[in-house]
Amino acid sequence: MIKIRTLTLVIIGSFMIFGCGNFKKENETKTEEVQTESEPKNENLINLEREASRLRAGGSIKMVELDNGKATIEYVKDYKEYKELNPQSGLTKSSWETYWETSDGVQKAIVDGSVKLMKKLDYLNEVQITIPYKRKIYSIDVEKTKLEKFIGSDFKTIISDWDKKFSNPYVYNDNGRKKFFAEFGSTK
């Protein structure tokens, strides 16, 4: 009887020791599998999302993508979509519309934003931005090499003298902005 009790205790003890060890290894394996299945976001995409949120009306951006050095940014189509994206915002529909209509707000946003993203993130070679507003779709697609040709300076020179080479002549000057938009943008 004592031998059977001892043997039973040894079996139960062995089961507990070895059984717990195997259980732990199975959990570790499952945890590793979960971590590899849900890979973290690409660091460049995270940086692009952060910089895009800092653009004009960045809170109205609903989609940011990055593919082989090309950034694609899409703004919300209307105030309703803006509120769905930002339910906590106190911005009124009137204020939202006024922002876009004041001083060619749509064109300023996409002209400035497209090149500013390339300035901030050196791994970008092209930026495409779309802003749907009042039954029109404004879009721009700027490639770094075509920008250099249009301005007549290499990109390093453009960003080293940002205000003189880009902001003042193409964002804040009405004629320059229209010329830039005619080259790289479209309205449908």
C-alpha positions in Angstrom: 0.0 0.0 0.0 2.8 2.4 0.8 4.5 1.5 -2.4 1.4 2.3 -4.4 1.0 5.7 -2.6 4.6 6.5 -3.2 4.3 5.5 -6.9 1.1 7.5 -7.3 2.8 10.6 -5.7 5.8 10.2 -8.0 3.6 9.9 -11.1 1.5 12.9 -10.1 4.6 14.9 -9.1 6.2 14.0 -12.4 3.1 14.9 -14.3 3.0 18.3 -12.6 6.6 19.0 -13.2 6.8 17.9 -16.8 3.2 18.8 -17.7 3.7 22.4 -16.6 6.9 22.7 -18.5 5.2 21.6 -21.7 2.3 23.9 -21.2 4.7 26.8 -20.8 6.5 25.9 -24.0 3.3 25.7 -25.9 2.2 29.2 -24.7 5.6 30.6 -25.6 5.3 29.2 -29.1 1.8 30.6 -29.5 2.9 34.0 -28.3 5.8 34.0 -30.8 3.5 33.0 -33.6 1.1 35.8 -32.7 3.9 38.4 -32.7 5.2 37.3 -36.1 1.7 37.3 -37.6 0.9 40.9 -36.6 4.1 42.6 -37.7 4.6 46.1 -36.5 3.9 49.0 -38.9 6.8 50.1 -41.1 8.7 52.9 -39.3 8.6 55.0 -42.5 4.8 54.7 -42.7 4.5 55.7 -39.0 6.7 58.8 -39.7 4.6 59.6 -42.8 1.4 59.4 -40.9 2.8 61.7 -38.2 4.0 64.3 -40.8 0.7 64.0 -42.8 -1.3 64.8 -39.6 0.8 68.1 -39.4 -0.2 69.2 -42.8 -2.9 71.9 -43.4 -6.2 70.4 -42.1 -4.3 67.3 -41.1 -7.2 66.2 -38.9 -9.2 65.8 -42.1 -6.9 63.1 -43.5 -8.6 59.7 -43.6 -6.0 57.6 -45.4 -2.2 57.5 -45.6 -0.3 54.9 -47.7 3.3 54.4 -48.5 4.5 52.2 -51.4 8.1 52.2 -52.8 8.8 55.9 -51.9 5.4 57.1 -53.0 3.0 58.6 -50.4 -0.7 58.6 -51.1 -2.8 60.9 -48.9 -6.6 61.2 -49.0 -8.7 63.7 -47.2 -12.3 63.2 -46.1 -15.0 63.9 -48.6 -17.2 66.1 -46.4 -17.9 67.4 -42.9 -19.9 64.3 -42.0 -16.9 62.1 -42.7 -14.7 64.5 -40.8 -16.9 64.2 -37.7 -16.9 60.4 -38.0 -13.1 60.5 -38.0 -13.0 63.1 -35.3 -16.1 62.8 -33.1 -14.5 64.7 -30.3 -13.8 67.8 -32.5 -15.7 71.0 -31.7 -15.2 72.2 -35.3 -18.5 73.3 -36.8 -19.6 72.6 -40.4 -19.5 76.3 -41.2 -15.9 76.6 -39.9 -14.8 73.5 -41.7 -16.2 74.9 -45.0 -14.8 78.3 -44.4 -11.3 76.9 -43.9 -11.3 75.3 -47.3 -12.9 78.2 -49.1 -10.7 81.0 -47.7 -7.7 82.0 -49.8 -7.8 79.0 -52.1 -7.5 76.7 -49.1 -7.7 73.5 -51.1 -5.0 74.4 -53.6 -2.7 75.8 -50.8 -3.1 72.6 -48.9 -2.2 70.2 -51.7 0.5 72.3 -53.2 2.2 73.0 -49.9 1.6 69.5 -48.4 2.9 67.5 -51.4 6.4 69.1 -51.4 6.5 69.6 -47.6 6.2 65.9 -47.1 9.2 65.3 -49.4 11.1 67.9 -47.5 10.5 66.3 -44.2 10.9 62.7 -45.2 13.9 62.1 -47.5 12.7 58.6 -48.5 9.8 60.0 -50.4 10.2 60.5 -54.1 6.6 61.1 -55.0 3.5 62.4 -53.2 -0.1 62.2 -54.3 -2.8 64.1 -52.4 -6.5 64.0 -53.0 -9.1 66.4 -51.5 -12.7 65.9 -52.4 -14.6 69.1 -51.7 -18.1 70.2 -52.9 -18.6 67.7 -55.7 -15.1 68.3 -57.0 -12.0 66.2 -56.5 -8.8 68.1 -56.3 -5.6 66.0 -56.6 -1.9 66.6 -57.1 0.9 64.2 -57.9 4.4 65.5 -57.5 7.5 63.6 -58.3 10.8 64.9 -56.9 12.6 64.8 -60.3 9.8 66.6 -62.1 9.6 69.2 -59.3 13.4 69.9 -59.6 12.9 70.4 -63.4 9.9 72.7 -62.8 11.6 74.9 -60.3 15.0 74.7 -62.0 17.0 73.6 -58.8 17.9 70.3 -57.3 15.9 69.3 -54.2 18.7 70.0 -51.8 18.8 73.6 -52.9 15.0 73.9 -52.8 14.9 72.8 -49.2 17.9 74.8 -48.1 16.2 78.0 -49.3 12.6 76.9 -48.7 10.8 80.2 -48.6 12.6 81.7 -51.6 12.5 78.6 -53.8 9.2 77.1 -52.9 6.8 78.6 -50.3 6.7 82.2 -51.4 6.6 81.7 -55.1 4.3 78.6 -55.2 2.2 78.5 -52.1 1.6 82.1 -51.1 1.7 83.7 -54.5 -1.6 83.3 -56.3 -0.2 83.1 -59.8 2.7 80.8 -58.8 0.3 78.5 -57.0 -2.0 78.3 -60.0 1.0 77.6 -62.3 2.2 74.9 -59.9 -1.3 73.3 -59.7 -1.7 73.5 -63.5 1.6 71.5 -63.8 1.0 68.9 -61.1 -2.6 69.0 -60.2 -6.1 68.4 -61.5 -9.7 69.1 -60.7 -12.5 66.7 -61.7 
